């Protein structure tokens, strides 16, 4: 069932909405119970956009894409349910097969014209997003946007409620969807409640630095911010713009993400001066998470604190601190459990946050054997301290950085990037 035909979002027009779900109904009374860590992430939403060339996507129809979604959601049907609350107030998913919102749109630019834009955060228009609430039983947990370019190319965008699973779960699901679009068979192992929980070896002695309690938001799950936030996204060369800031370690090994995080941390500290961030959060894939694939929150959420002025530190000093980050997931999980979902928290942007996606091969999401031309990643619902996302570019020797900061800081931070060589030339923020 289509509706909202003719709407416009920036450069995307002729928007139509419909609903897609699984082909097999869930057993009556089936529920999915969020963990404490899941509940702590409920104000955040993960966003990804994949752009495919006209050669790859010209013959793909809406029917092809939706058919692959049926196959995907047959494996993870609970993600097409809706949130309800128990008498205690704790949210849970009722597996009632209400479906995912599917969005179709058109763009009067070619893929090449789109990719030529200097600020890659224009890809935000390729991801349709609505928060959960204010009526929980009617709010989809996933939005999928299919945008057709003038040349026949295609963008596939996901907005994914973080309460369901982390960025790595989103990429895992998207890769399987791309495989299904190409006619491949897919399988997602079931994740038990036991697999989704963390056990703390040491009792928590204080609240984790990486989480902030906020005023209750009720049933509209939106991060409360007093400042207007802005996005900026750019690519950079590892060899030319990152490695010159750091001496080689051992046999030429460079911790690229840590170096990049250290450079950006230092730049932001220079802009904020007296309020410089001496505590930051690092979010990345757990290297010890060897369980079979599944949809869950298992990302490592770590805190780094320094006792010296960041703006005056050298990058090597900051890298050493980042490498000693303290994992705080168990503490966050305990807090989420203890309040039974009746308190609200911010993780991304509670402190200046760095999300490391650089070890994920985003270009595995092949359609008809072809990798995407470009991939974009970001998070919606970021706290006022800001977020930096680092991920692969199409060229292995490059990285893409998506940065979200208070609008009043963005131009100043970009100037610092230019001064230290992180950006070759000043570029305009697009929209």
Secondary structure as a PSIPRED ss2 file (coil, helix, strand):
# PSIPRED VFORMAT (PSIPRED V4.0)

   1 X C   1.000  0.000  0.000
   2 X C   1.000  0.000  0.000
   3 X E   0.000  0.000  1.000
   4 X E   0.000  0.000  1.000
   5 X E   0.000  0.000  1.000
   6 X E   0.000  0.000  1.000
   7 X E   0.000  0.000  1.000
   8 X E   0.000  0.000  1.000
   9 X E   0.000  0.000  1.000
  10 X C   1.000  0.000  0.000
  11 X C   1.000  0.000  0.000
  12 X E   0.000  0.000  1.000
  13 X E   0.000  0.000  1.000
  14 X E   0.000  0.000  1.000
  15 X E   0.000  0.000  1.000
  16 X E   0.000  0.000  1.000
  17 X E   0.000  0.000  1.000
  18 X E   0.000  0.000  1.000
  19 X E   0.000  0.000  1.000
  20 X E   0.000  0.000  1.000
  21 X C   1.000  0.000  0.000
  22 X C   1.000  0.000  0.000
  23 X C   1.000  0.000  0.000
  24 X C   1.000  0.000  0.000
  25 X C   1.000  0.000  0.000
  26 X C   1.000  0.000  0.000
  27 X C   1.000  0.000  0.000
  28 X C   1.000  0.000  0.000
  29 X C   1.000  0.000  0.000
  30 X C   1.000  0.000  0.000
  31 X E   0.000  0.000  1.000
  32 X E   0.000  0.000  1.000
  33 X C   1.000  0.000  0.000
  34 X C   1.000  0.000  0.000
  35 X C   1.000  0.000  0.000
  36 X H   0.000  1.000  0.000
  37 X H   0.000  1.000  0.000
  38 X H   0.000  1.000  0.000
  39 X H   0.000  1.000  0.000
  40 X H   0.000  1.000  0.000
  41 X C   1.000  0.000  0.000
  42 X C   1.000  0.000  0.000
  43 X C   1.000  0.000  0.000
  44 X C   1.000  0.000  0.000
  45 X E   0.000  0.000  1.000
  46 X E   0.000  0.000  1.000
  47 X E   0.000  0.000  1.000
  48 X E   0.000  0.000  1.000
  49 X E   0.000  0.000  1.000
  50 X E   0.000  0.000  1.000
  51 X E   0.000  0.000  1.000
  52 X E   0.000  0.000  1.000
  53 X C   1.000  0.000  0.000
  54 X H   0.000  1.000  0.000
  55 X H   0.000  1.000  0.000
  56 X H   0.000  1.000  0.000
  57 X H   0.000  1.000  0.000
  58 X C   1.000  0.000  0.000
  59 X C   1.000  0.000  0.000
  60 X C   1.000  0.000  0.000
  61 X C   1.000  0.000  0.000
  62 X H   0.000  1.000  0.000
  63 X H   0.000  1.000  0.000
  64 X H   0.000  1.000  0.000
  65 X H   0.000  1.000  0.000
  66 X H   0.000  1.000  0.000
  67 X H   0.000  1.000  0.000
  68 X H   0.000  1.000  0.000
  69 X H   0.000  1.000  0.000
  70 X H   0.000  1.000  0.000
  71 X H   0.000  1.000  0.000
  72 X H   0.000  1.000  0.000
  73 X H   0.000  1.000  0.000
  74 X H   0.000  1.000  0.000
  75 X H   0.000  1.000  0.000
  76 X C   1.000  0.000  0.000
  77 X H   0.000  1.000  0.000
  78 X H   0.000  1.000  0.000
  79 X H   0.000  1.000  0.000
  80 X H   0.000  1.000  0.000
  81 X C   1.000  0.000  0.000
  82 X E   0.000  0.000  1.000
  83 X E   0.000  0.000  1.000
  84 X E   0.000  0.000  1.000
  85 X E   0.000  0.000  1.000
  86 X C   1.000  0.000  0.000
  87 X C   1.000  0.000  0.000
  88 X C   1.000  0.000  0.000
  89 X C   1.000  0.000  0.000
  90 X C   1.000  0.000  0.000
  91 X E   0.000  0.000  1.000
  92 X E   0.000  0.000  1.000
  93 X E   0.000  0.000  1.000
  94 X E   0.000  0.000  1.000
  95 X C   1.000  0.000  0.000
  96 X C   1.000  0.000  0.000
  97 X C   1.000  0.000  0.000
  98 X C   1.000  0.000  0.000
  99 X C   1.000  0.000  0.000
 100 X E   0.000  0.000  1.000
 101 X E   0.000  0.000  1.000
 102 X E   0.000  0.000  1.000
 103 X E   0.000  0.000  1.000
 104 X E   0.000  0.000  1.000
 105 X E   0.000  0.000  1.000
 106 X E   0.000  0.000  1.000
 107 X E   0.000  0.000  1.000
 108 X C   1.000  0.000  0.000
 109 X C   1.000  0.000  0.000
 110 X C   1.000  0.000  0.000
 111 X H   0.000  1.000  0.000
 112 X H   0.000  1.000  0.000
 113 X H   0.000  1.000  0.000
 114 X H   0.000  1.000  0.000
 115 X H   0.000  1.000  0.000
 116 X C   1.000  0.000  0.000
 117 X C   1.000  0.000  0.000
 118 X C   1.000  0.000  0.000
 119 X C   1.000  0.000  0.000
 120 X H   0.000  1.000  0.000
 121 X H   0.000  1.000  0.000
 122 X H   0.000  1.000  0.000
 123 X H   0.000  1.000  0.000
 124 X H   0.000  1.000  0.000
 125 X H   0.000  1.000  0.000
 126 X H   0.000  1.000  0.000
 127 X C   1.000  0.000  0.000
 128 X C   1.000  0.000  0.000
 129 X C   1.000  0.000  0.000
 130 X C   1.000  0.000  0.000
 131 X C   1.000  0.000  0.000
 132 X C   1.000  0.000  0.000
 133 X C   1.000  0.000  0.000
 134 X C   1.000  0.000  0.000
 135 X C   1.000  0.000  0.000
 136 X H   0.000  1.000  0.000
 137 X H   0.000  1.000  0.000
 138 X H   0.000  1.000  0.000
 139 X C   1.000  0.000  0.000
 140 X C   1.000  0.000  0.000
 141 X C   1.000  0.000  0.000
 142 X E   0.000  0.000  1.000
 143 X E   0.000  0.000  1.000
 144 X E   0.000  0.000  1.000
 145 X E   0.000  0.000  1.000
 146 X E   0.000  0.000  1.000
 147 X E   0.000  0.000  1.000
 148 X E   0.000  0.000  1.000
 149 X C   1.000  0.000  0.000
 150 X C   1.000  0.000  0.000
 151 X C   1.000  0.000  0.000
 152 X C   1.000  0.000  0.000
 153 X C   1.000  0.000  0.000
 154 X E   0.000  0.000  1.000
 155 X E   0.000  0.000  1.000
 156 X E   0.000  0.000  1.000
 157 X E   0.000  0.000  1.000
 158 X E   0.000  0.000  1.000
 159 X E   0.000  0.000  1.000
 160 X E   0.000  0.000  1.000
 161 X E   0.000  0.000  1.000
 162 X C   1.000  0.000  0.000
 163 X C   1.000  0.000  0.000
 164 X C   1.000  0.000  0.000
 165 X C   1.000  0.000  0.000
 166 X C   1.000  0.000  0.000
 167 X H   0.000  1.000  0.000
 168 X H   0.000  1.000  0.000
 169 X H   0.000  1.000  0.000
 170 X H   0.000  1.000  0.000
 171 X H   0.000  1.000  0.000
 172 X H   0.000  1.000  0.000
 173 X H   0.000  1.000  0.000
 174 X H   0.000  1.000  0.000
 175 X H   0.000  1.000  0.000
 176 X H   0.000  1.000  0.000
 177 X H   0.000  1.000  0.000
 178 X H   0.000  1.000  0.000
 179 X H   0.000  1.000  0.000
 180 X H   0.000  1.000  0.000
 181 X H   0.000  1.000  0.000
 182 X C   1.000  0.000  0.000
 183 X C   1.000  0.000  0.000
 184 X C   1.000  0.000  0.000
 185 X C   1.000  0.000  0.000
 186 X C   1.000  0.000  0.000
 187 X C   1.000  0.000  0.000
 188 X C   1.000  0.000  0.000
 189 X C   1.000  0.000  0.000
 190 X C   1.000  0.000  0.000
 191 X C   1.000  0.000  0.000
 192 X C   1.000  0.000  0.000
 193 X C   1.000  0.000  0.000
 194 X C   1.000  0.000  0.000
 195 X C   1.000  0.000  0.000
 196 X C   1.000  0.000  0.000
 197 X C   1.000  0.000  0.000
 198 X C   1.000  0.000  0.000
 199 X C   1.000  0.000  0.000
 200 X C   1.000  0.000  0.000
 201 X C   1.000  0.000  0.000
 202 X C   1.000  0.000  0.000
 203 X C   1.000  0.000  0.000
 204 X C   1.000  0.000  0.000
 205 X C   1.000  0.000  0.000
 206 X C   1.000  0.000  0.000
 207 X C   1.000  0.000  0.000
 208 X C   1.000  0.000  0.000
 209 X C   1.000  0.000  0.000
 210 X C   1.000  0.000  0.000
 211 X C   1.000  0.000  0.000
 212 X E   0.000  0.000  1.000
 213 X E   0.000  0.000  1.000
 214 X E   0.000  0.000  1.000
 215 X C   1.000  0.000  0.000
 216 X C   1.000  0.000  0.000
 217 X C   1.000  0.000  0.000
 218 X C   1.000  0.000  0.000
 219 X C   1.000  0.000  0.000
 220 X C   1.000  0.000  0.000
 221 X C   1.000  0.000  0.000
 222 X C   1.000  0.000  0.000
 223 X C   1.000  0.000  0.000
 224 X C   1.000  0.000  0.000
 225 X C   1.000  0.000  0.000
 226 X C   1.000  0.000  0.000
 227 X C   1.000  0.000  0.000
 228 X C   1.000  0.000  0.000
 229 X E   0.000  0.000  1.000
 230 X E   0.000  0.000  1.000
 231 X E   0.000  0.000  1.000
 232 X E   0.000  0.000  1.000
 233 X E   0.000  0.000  1.000
 234 X E   0.000  0.000  1.000
 235 X E   0.000  0.000  1.000
 236 X E   0.000  0.000  1.000
 237 X E   0.000  0.000  1.000
 238 X H   0.000  1.000  0.000
 239 X H   0.000  1.000  0.000
 240 X H   0.000  1.000  0.000
 241 X H   0.000  1.000  0.000
 242 X H   0.000  1.000  0.000
 243 X H   0.000  1.000  0.000
 244 X H   0.000  1.000  0.000
 245 X H   0.000  1.000  0.000
 246 X C   1.000  0.000  0.000
 247 X C   1.000  0.000  0.000
 248 X C   1.000  0.000  0.000
 249 X E   0.000  0.000  1.000
 250 X C   1.000  0.000  0.000
 251 X C   1.000  0.000  0.000
 252 X C   1.000  0.000  0.000
 253 X E   0.000  0.000  1.000
 254 X C   1.000  0.000  0.000
 255 X C   1.000  0.000  0.000
 256 X H   0.000  1.000  0.000
 257 X H   0.000  1.000  0.000
 258 X H   0.000  1.000  0.000
 259 X H   0.000  1.000  0.000
 260 X H   0.000  1.000  0.000
 261 X H   0.000  1.000  0.000
 262 X H   0.000  1.000  0.000
 263 X H   0.000  1.000  0.000
 264 X H   0.000  1.000  0.000
 265 X H   0.000  1.000  0.000
 266 X H   0.000  1.000  0.000
 267 X H   0.000  1.000  0.000
 268 X H   0.000  1.000  0.000
 269 X H   0.000  1.000  0.000
 270 X H   0.000  1.000  0.000
 271 X H   0.000  1.000  0.000
 272 X H   0.000  1.000  0.000
 273 X H   0.000  1.000  0.000
 274 X H   0.000  1.000  0.000
 275 X H   0.000  1.000  0.000
 276 X C   1.000  0.000  0.000
 277 X C   1.000  0.000  0.000
 278 X C   1.000  0.000  0.000
 279 X E   0.000  0.000  1.000
 280 X E   0.000  0.000  1.000
 281 X E   0.000  0.000  1.000
 282 X E   0.000  0.000  1.000
 283 X E   0.000  0.000  1.000
 284 X E   0.000  0.000  1.000
 285 X C   1.000  0.000  0.000
 286 X C   1.000  0.000  0.000
 287 X C   1.000  0.000  0.000
 288 X C   1.000  0.000  0.000
 289 X C   1.000  0.000  0.000
 290 X C   1.000  0.000  0.000
 291 X C   1.000  0.000  0.000
 292 X C   1.000  0.000  0.000
 293 X C   1.000  0.000  0.000
 294 X C   1.000  0.000  0.000
 295 X C   1.000  0.000  0.000
 296 X C   1.000  0.000  0.000
 297 X C   1.000  0.000  0.000
 298 X C   1.000  0.000  0.000
 299 X C   1.000  0.000  0.000
 300 X E   0.000  0.000  1.000
 301 X E   0.000  0.000  1.000
 302 X E   0.000  0.000  1.000
 303 X E   0.000  0.000  1.000
 304 X E   0.000  0.000  1.000
 305 X E   0.000  0.000  1.000
 306 X C   1.000  0.000  0.000
 307 X C   1.000  0.000  0.000
 308 X C   1.000  0.000  0.000
 309 X C   1.000  0.000  0.000
 310 X H   0.000  1.000  0.000
 311 X H   0.000  1.000  0.000
 312 X H   0.000  1.000  0.000
 313 X C   1.000  0.000  0.000
 314 X C   1.000  0.000  0.000
 315 X H   0.000  1.000  0.000
 316 X H   0.000  1.000  0.000
 317 X H   0.000  1.000  0.000
 318 X H   0.000  1.000  0.000
 319 X H   0.000  1.000  0.000
 320 X H   0.000  1.000  0.000
 321 X H   0.000  1.000  0.000
 322 X H   0.000  1.000  0.000
 323 X C   1.000  0.000  0.000
 324 X C   1.000  0.000  0.000
 325 X C   1.000  0.000  0.000
 326 X E   0.000  0.000  1.000
 327 X E   0.000  0.000  1.000
 328 X C   1.000  0.000  0.000
 329 X H   0.000  1.000  0.000
 330 X H   0.000  1.000  0.000
 331 X H   0.000  1.000  0.000
 332 X H   0.000  1.000  0.000
 333 X H   0.000  1.000  0.000
 334 X H   0.000  1.000  0.000
 335 X H   0.000  1.000  0.000
 336 X H   0.000  1.000  0.000
 337 X H   0.000  1.000  0.000
 338 X H   0.000  1.000  0.000
 339 X C   1.000  0.000  0.000
 340 X C   1.000  0.000  0.000
 341 X C   1.000  0.000  0.000
 342 X C   1.000  0.000  0.000
 343 X C   1.000  0.000  0.000
 344 X E   0.000  0.000  1.000
 345 X E   0.000  0.000  1.000
 346 X E   0.000  0.000  1.000
 347 X C   1.000  0.000  0.000
 348 X E   0.000  0.000  1.000
 349 X C   1.000  0.000  0.000
 350 X C   1.000  0.000  0.000
 351 X E   0.000  0.000  1.000
 352 X E   0.000  0.000  1.000
 353 X E   0.000  0.000  1.000
 354 X E   0.000  0.000  1.000
 355 X E   0.000  0.000  1.000
 356 X E   0.000  0.000  1.000
 357 X E   0.000  0.000  1.000
 358 X C   1.000  0.000  0.000
 359 X C   1.000  0.000  0.000
 360 X C   1.000  0.000  0.000
 361 X C   1.000  0.000  0.000
 362 X H   0.000  1.000  0.000
 363 X H   0.000  1.000  0.000
 364 X H   0.000  1.000  0.000
 365 X C   1.000  0.000  0.000
 366 X C   1.000  0.000  0.000
 367 X E   0.000  0.000  1.000
 368 X C   1.000  0.000  0.000
 369 X C   1.000  0.000  0.000
 370 X E   0.000  0.000  1.000
 371 X C   1.000  0.000  0.000
 372 X C   1.000  0.000  0.000
 373 X C   1.000  0.000  0.000
 374 X E   0.000  0.000  1.000
 375 X E   0.000  0.000  1.000
 376 X E   0.000  0.000  1.000
 377 X E   0.000  0.000  1.000
 378 X E   0.000  0.000  1.000
 379 X E   0.000  0.000  1.000
 380 X E   0.000  0.000  1.000
 381 X C   1.000  0.000  0.000
 382 X C   1.000  0.000  0.000
 383 X C   1.000  0.000  0.000
 384 X C   1.000  0.000  0.000
 385 X C   1.000  0.000  0.000
 386 X C   1.000  0.000  0.000
 387 X E   0.000  0.000  1.000
 388 X E   0.000  0.000  1.000
 389 X E   0.000  0.000  1.000
 390 X E   0.000  0.000  1.000
 391 X E   0.000  0.000  1.000
 392 X E   0.000  0.000  1.000
 393 X C   1.000  0.000  0.000
 394 X C   1.000  0.000  0.000
 395 X C   1.000  0.000  0.000
 396 X C   1.000  0.000  0.000
 397 X C   1.000  0.000  0.000
 398 X E   0.000  0.000  1.000
 399 X E   0.000  0.000  1.000
 400 X E   0.000  0.000  1.000
 401 X E   0.000  0.000  1.000
 402 X E   0.000  0.000  1.000
 403 X E   0.000  0.000  1.000
 404 X E   0.000  0.000  1.000
 405 X E   0.000  0.000  1.000
 406 X E   0.000  0.000  1.000
 407 X H   0.000  1.000  0.000
 408 X H   0.000  1.000  0.000
 409 X H   0.000  1.000  0.000
 410 X H   0.000  1.000  0.000
 411 X H   0.000  1.000  0.000
 412 X H   0.000  1.000  0.000
 413 X H   0.000  1.000  0.000
 414 X H   0.000  1.000  0.000
 415 X H   0.000  1.000  0.000
 416 X H   0.000  1.000  0.000
 417 X H   0.000  1.000  0.000
 418 X H   0.000  1.000  0.000
 419 X H   0.000  1.000  0.000
 420 X C   1.000  0.000  0.000
 421 X C   1.000  0.000  0.000
 422 X C   1.000  0.000  0.000
 423 X C   1.000  0.000  0.000
 424 X C   1.000  0.000  0.000
 425 X C   1.000  0.000  0.000
 426 X C   1.000  0.000  0.000
 427 X C   1.000  0.000  0.000
 428 X C   1.000  0.000  0.000
 429 X C   1.000  0.000  0.000
 430 X C   1.000  0.000  0.000
 431 X C   1.000  0.000  0.000
